Amino acid sequence: MAIVDASTAPAVGIVIVAAGSGTRLGHPEPKAFVVVGGRSLLERALEASFSLSEPASIVVVAPASHRAGAEEIAMRVAGAARDSVRVVVGGATRQQSVGAGLAALPEGTREVLIHDAARALQPVAVFERVVARIRADGVGVVPALPVVDTIARRAADDRVVEPVDRADLAVVQTPQGFPFPLYRAALASAAADHTDDMGVHRAAGQPVVVVEGDARGFKITTPWDLRRAEQLLGAERPALRSGIGIDVHAYDERAPLWLGGLHWPEEPGLAGHSDGDAISHAMCDALLSAAGLGDIGSRFGVDDPRFADARGEVFVTATLGLVRAAGFEVVNVAVQIVARRPRFAPRRLEVEALLSRLVGAPVSVSATTSDGLGFTGRGEGVTAVATCLLVATPAAADPRR
């Protein structure tokens, strides 16, 4: 994860602060790793950062206990741009964490954006507005929304002292952006610990202006906020999603045959890292495809010892957990198997009943041959093709809990 050198560094650097606890959110893990709509808050914050119209150097500031998890998320989101992102460990305060993030940015950085992972739904258009205003005026920039509620000042005994003119007030969001050299100097000279980045800049005598924020950039702090985020994400996606999955395995005479969750005595088994259950594996790929969660290889790789020699139902159960965490329920699954062996018809209903109970929705399975064509026709292996239909639900549980 090496950031490019100063001579080729992107102009924009983004520090994503992901070291906060999830105490008020009601989760035992740091807030940035809580799942909303099938993706962690950190993953969603990174997706916005990588959606900028220009390249950026990105630094994630994570707690030491979750550094490895943050690196895995960052690498997955970055894809081919993984050299542009780093993960560092945060400090005891926000200001110290931001300092650690700034120190990891390349010297060629000209504008820095500091963003809370907890504001995971902030649209990329807000990032673009902040960058544009920094470049236009060379000042600190924060996105903000007008205050729409009536505000009152109260006394210690809860009496209302006086209303406050809301015309002079604003709700400040992130990312907060600054000319990088100026902000780095402001942080180095800070005499007090600030809970807000613009406070550091203003304490150094530097001006800060506002640009238009977005209501979707609210901070996810409480269980109510988490539910609100789930509802917003649910409204943005179609109610129904379809998926397709294909799995192929060669016969292995030394192994027992597990297919459709059943053991088939006196039949050649299927080669693979697990039990080679092509029906179950194709179902997993179809379900993950429909939910937009990748595929069975990326989710349950061959390097994961938990799934060595695992039965197909283990993969299906784990996949269902991910799908439901993403806010979906299964409507139905259909599987077509192409093979010369085993003779499937006598146990078709048994397979369908087992898989339907496992999935909690109708699963239909049919079988055919390829009329002697290809490797299935030559009796060398099995192909399974699965399709599924999912329906969006309003809320989801974290599959890691």
C-alpha positions in Angstrom: 0.0 0.0 0.0 2.5 2.6 -1.1 1.4 6.1 -1.8 3.0 7.6 -4.9 5.9 10.0 -4.4 5.6 13.8 -4.3 6.4 14.4 -8.0 3.4 12.2 -9.1 1.1 12.6 -6.1 -2.6 13.5 -6.8 -3.4 17.1 -5.8 -6.2 15.9 -3.4 -5.6 13.9 -0.3 -8.5 12.5 1.7 -8.2 11.4 5.4 -11.1 9.2 6.5 -11.4 9.1 10.3 -12.7 5.7 11.2 -11.4 5.3 14.8 -14.5 6.1 16.7 -16.3 3.7 19.0 -19.8 2.3 18.3 -21.0 2.7 21.9 -23.9 5.1 21.2 -24.8 3.0 18.1 -25.3 0.0 20.4 -22.5 -2.1 18.7 -19.5 -3.7 20.4 -17.2 -2.8 17.5 -16.0 0.5 16.2 -18.7 2.5 14.4 -17.0 2.5 11.0 -17.2 -1.3 10.8 -20.9 -1.5 11.5 -22.8 -2.7 8.4 -25.6 -0.7 6.8 -27.3 -2.1 3.7 -24.8 -4.9 3.4 -21.7 -2.7 3.5 -19.7 -1.2 6.4 -19.8 2.5 7.0 -16.1 2.6 6.1 -16.7 0.8 2.8 -19.4 3.3 1.8 -17.2 6.3 2.8 -14.4 4.9 0.7 -16.7 4.4 -2.3 -17.6 8.1 -2.3 -13.9 9.1 -2.0 -13.0 6.9 -5.0 -15.8 8.5 -7.0 -14.1 11.9 -7.2 -13.6 13.1 -10.8 -9.9 13.1 -10.2 -7.5 10.7 -8.5 -6.9 11.2 -4.8 -4.5 9.9 -2.1 -6.6 8.3 0.6 -5.6 7.5 4.1 -7.9 5.6 6.5 -7.3 6.2 10.2 -8.4 3.1 12.1 -8.2 1.8 15.6 -5.2 -0.6 16.2 -7.6 -3.5 17.0 -9.2 -3.2 13.5 -6.3 -2.2 11.3 -6.3 -5.5 9.4 -10.0 -5.3 8.8 -9.7 -1.7 7.6 -6.9 -2.7 5.2 -9.0 -5.6 3.8 -12.0 -3.2 3.2 -9.8 -0.5 1.7 -8.1 -2.9 -0.7 -11.4 -4.4 -1.8 -12.9 -1.0 -2.5 -9.7 0.4 -4.2 -9.3 -2.5 -6.6 -6.8 -1.5 -9.2 -6.1 1.8 -7.4 -4.9 0.1 -4.2 -1.5 2.0 -4.4 -3.4 5.2 -3.7 -4.7 4.1 -0.3 -3.1 3.6 3.1 -4.3 2.6 6.5 -2.8 4.0 9.7 -3.6 3.7 13.4 -5.3 6.6 15.1 -4.6 8.3 18.4 -6.4 8.9 21.6 -8.3 12.0 20.3 -9.7 13.0 17.0 -7.0 15.6 16.5 -4.3 13.1 17.1 -6.0 10.7 14.6 -6.2 13.4 12.0 -2.5 14.2 12.6 -1.6 10.5 11.9 -3.6 10.6 8.7 -2.0 13.9 7.5 1.5 12.4 8.2 0.7 9.6 5.7 -0.2 11.8 2.8 2.5 12.5 0.2 4.3 15.8 0.1 2.8 16.7 -3.3 -0.7 17.0 -1.8 -2.2 20.5 -2.3 -5.8 20.1 -0.9 -6.8 17.9 2.0 -10.3 16.7 2.9 -11.0 15.3 6.3 -14.1 13.1 6.4 -15.9 11.1 9.1 -16.6 7.5 8.1 -19.8 7.9 10.2 -21.1 10.3 7.4 -21.0 7.4 5.1 -23.9 8.5 2.8 -22.4 11.9 1.9 -22.7 12.3 -1.9 -19.5 12.8 -3.9 -20.9 16.1 -5.2 -20.2 17.6 -1.7 -16.6 16.5 -1.9 -16.3 18.1 -5.3 -17.8 21.4 -4.0 -15.3 21.5 -1.1 -12.3 21.0 -3.4 -13.5 23.6 -5.9 -13.9 26.3 -3.2 -10.5 25.6 -1.7 -8.9 26.1 -5.1 -11.0 29.2 -5.9 -10.2 31.0 -2.7 -7.4 29.2 -0.8 -9.4 29.0 2.4 -10.8 26.3 4.7 -14.1 25.0 3.5 -16.9 23.1 5.3 -20.2 21.8 4.0 -23.2 23.0 6.0 -26.9 23.0 6.0 -29.2 25.7 7.3 -30.9 25.2 10.7 -34.6 24.6 10.2 -35.7 24.0 13.8 -36.4 26.8 16.3 -33.4 27.1 18.6 -33.7 28.4 22.2 -31.1 29.1 24.9 -32.0 27.5 28.2 -30.9 28.1 31.8 -29.6 25.5 34.3 -33.1 25.0 35.7 -34.5 24.3 32.2 -36.2 27.7 31.8 -36.1 29.1 28.3 -33.9 32.2 28.4 -34.4 33.4 24.9 -34.8 32.2 21.3 -31.7 32.2 19.1 -31.7 33.7 15.7 -31.2 30.7 13.4 -30.3 32.8 10.4 -26.8 33.0 11.7 -26.5 29.2 12.4 -25.6 26.3 10.3 -25.2 22.5 10.7 -21.7 21.6 9.8 -20.8 18.3 8.1 -17.7 16.6 6.6 -15.6 16.4 4.5 -14.0 19.6 5.8 -11.3 20.8 3.4 -8.2 22.9 3.6 -5.0 23.9 1.7 -2.8 21.1 2.9 0.3 23.1 3.9 -1.8 25.6 5.8 -3.7 23.0 7.7 -0.7 20.9 8.5 1.0 24.0 10.0 -2.2 24.9 11.9 -2.4 21.4 13.4 1.3 21.5 14.4 0.8 24.8 16.2 -2.5 23.9 17.9 -2.4 24.8 21.6 -5.6 23.1 22.5 -7.3 19.9 21.5 -10.2 20.6 19.1 -13.1 18.2 18.4 -13.6 19.7 14.9 -11.2 20.3 12.1 -12.3 23.8 11.2 -11.6 24.7 14.9 -7.9 23.9 14.3 -7.8 26.0 11.2 -9.6 29.0 12.7 -7.4 28.9 15.9 -4.4 29.4 13.6 -6.1 32.6 12.3 -7.1 31.0 9.0 -10.5 31.7 7.4 -13.2 29.1 7.0 -16.2 29.4 4.6 -19.2 27.2 4.0 -20.5 25.5 0.9 -23.8 23.6 0.5 -23.9 20.3 2.3 -26.4 17.5 1.8 -29.1 16.0 4.0 -27.7 12.5 3.3 -24.4 13.5 5.0 -25.9 13.1 8.4 -23.7 11.5 11.1 -24.7 7.9 11.9 -24.4 7.9 15.7 -27.5 6.2 17.2 -29.6 3.2 16.4 -32.2 5.6 15.0 -29.6 7.0 12.6 -28.7 3.5 11.5 -32.3 2.7 10.8 -32.7 6.0 8.8 -29.7 5.1 6.7 -31.1 1.6 6.0 -34.4 3.2 4.9 -32.6 5.6 2.6 -30.5 2.9 1.0 -33.6 0.7 0.6 -35.4 3.5 -1.2 -32.6 3.8 -3.6 -32.6 0.2 -4.9 -35.2 -1.8 -6.7 -37.5 -3.8 -4.6 -36.7 -7.0 -6.6 -33.3 -8.2 -7.7 -32.4 -11.2 -9.8 -29.1 -13.2 -9.8 -27.4 -16.0 -11.6 -24.7 -18.4 -10.6 -22.8 -21.2 -12.3 -20.6 -23.9 -10.8 -18.6 -26.7 -12.4 -16.8 -29.6 -10.8 -15.0 -32.6 -12.2 -15.7 -36.1 -10.9 -13.3 -37.6 -8.3 -13.7 -41.3 -7.8 -11.9 -41.1 -4.5 -14.4 -38.7 -2.9 -18.0 -39.2 -1.7 -20.7 -37.4 -3.7 -22.5 -34.6 -2.0 -25.0 -32.8 -4.3 -28.0 -30.6 -3.3 -27.1 -31.1 0.3 -27.5 -34.9 0.1 -25.1 -37.8 0.1 -25.3 -40.0 -2.9 -23.8 -43.5 -2.1 -21.9 -45.5 -4.7 -21.5 -42.4 -7.0 -18.2 -40.7 -7.8 -17.7 -37.5 -5.8 -16.8 -34.0 -7.1 -13.4 -32.5 -6.8 -13.0 -29.3 -4.9 -11.7 -27.4 -1.9 -14.9 -28.2 -0.1 -17.4 -31.1 -0.8 -17.8 -29.9 -4.4 -21.6 -29.6 -4.1 -22.2 -27.8 -7.4 -25.9 -27.2 -6.7 -25.2 -25.4 -3.4 -22.3 -23.5 -4.8 -24.3 -22.2 -7.8 -27.1 -21.2 -5.5 -24.6 -19.2 -3.4 -23.2 -17.4 -6.5 -26.8 -16.5 -7.6 -27.8 -15.1 -4.2 -24.6 -13.1 -3.9 -25.0 -11.8 -7.5 -28.5 -10.6 -6.8 -27.5 -8.8 -3.7 -24.5 -7.2 -5.3 -22.1 -8.9 -2.8 -19.6 -10.4 -5.2 -19.2 -14.2 -5.5 -18.5 -17.3 -3.5 -14.8 -17.2 -4.4 -14.3 -13.7 -3.0 -16.5 -14.3 0.1 -15.3 -17.8 1.0 -11.9 -18.2 -0.7 -10.0 -21.5 -0.9 -7.4 -20.0 1.6 -10.0 -19.8 4.3 -9.6 -22.9 6.5 -13.1 -22.6 7.8 -14.5 -23.9 4.5 -12.1 -26.7 3.8 -14.2 -29.9 3.2 -17.3 -27.9 4.3 -20.7 -29.1 3.3 -22.8 -27.1 0.8 -25.3 -26.1 3.5 -22.5 -24.3 5.4 -21.9 -22.1 2.3 -25.6 -21.5 1.8 -26.2 -20.6 5.4 -23.3 -18.2 5.4 -24.5 -16.7 2.1 -28.0 -16.2 3.5 -26.6 -14.3 6.4 -24.8 -11.9 4.1 -27.9 -11.5 1.8 -30.2 -10.7 4.8 -27.6 -8.3 6.2 -27.7 -6.5 2.9 -31.5 -6.0 3.3 -32.9 -8.8 1.2 -35.0 -11.9 1.6 -35.2 -14.8 -0.9 -38.3 -15.1 -3.0 -37.2 -18.3 -4.8 -34.3 -20.2 -6.3 -34.2 -22.4 -9.4 -31.3 -24.7 -10.3 -30.6 -26.7 -13.5 -28.0 -29.4 -13.3 -26.3 -30.8 -16.4 -24.7 -34.2 -15.9 -24.7 -37.9 -16.8 -24.5 -39.0 -13.2 -26.1 -39.3 -10.7 -29.5 -40.3 -11.9 -31.3 -37.3 -10.3 -35.1 -37.8 -10.8 -35.6 -40.3 -7.9 -34.3 -37.8 -5.3 -35.3 -34.5 -6.9 -38.2 -33.9 -4.4 -35.9 -34.8 -1.5 -33.3 -32.3 -2.7 -35.9 -29.6 -3.2 -37.4 -30.1 0.2 -34.0 -29.9 2.0 -32.9 -26.8 0.2 -36.3 -25.0 0.5 -36.1 -25.6 4.3 -32.6 -24.3 4.4 -33.3 -21.2 2.3 -36.7 -20.4 3.8 -38.2 -20.1 0.3 -39.1 -22.3 -2.6 -36.1 -24.0 -4.3 -36.8 -25.9 -7.5 -34.1 -28.2 -9.1 -34.2 -29.9 -12.5 -31.6 -32.1 -14.3 -30.7 -32.7 -17.9 -27.9 -34.1 -20.0 -25.9 -32.5 -22.9 -26.5 -35.3 -25.4 -23.0 -36.6 -25.3 -21.5 -33.1 -26.0 -18.7 -31.5 -24.0 -17.2 -32.6 -20.7 -20.6 -33.2 -19.1 -21.6 -35.4 -22.1 -18.3 -37.3 -21.8 -19.1 -38.0 -18.1 -16.2 -36.0 -16.8 -18.1 -33.7 -14.4 -21.1 -31.7 -13.4 -22.4 -28.2 -14.3 -25.0 -26.4 -12.2 -26.8 -23.2 -13.2 -28.8 -21.3 -10.6 -31.0 -18.3 -10.7 -32.8 -16.5 -7.9 -35.1 -13.6 -7.0 -34.6 -11.4 -3.9 -36.9 -8.8 -2.4 -35.6 -5.8 -0.5 -36.5 -5.5 3.2 -36.3 -2.3 5.2 -33.7 -3.3 7.7 -30.9 -5.8 8.1 -28.7 -7.4 10.8 -24.9 -7.4 10.9 -23.8 -10.9 9.8 -20.7 -10.7 12.0 -22.6 -10.4 15.2 
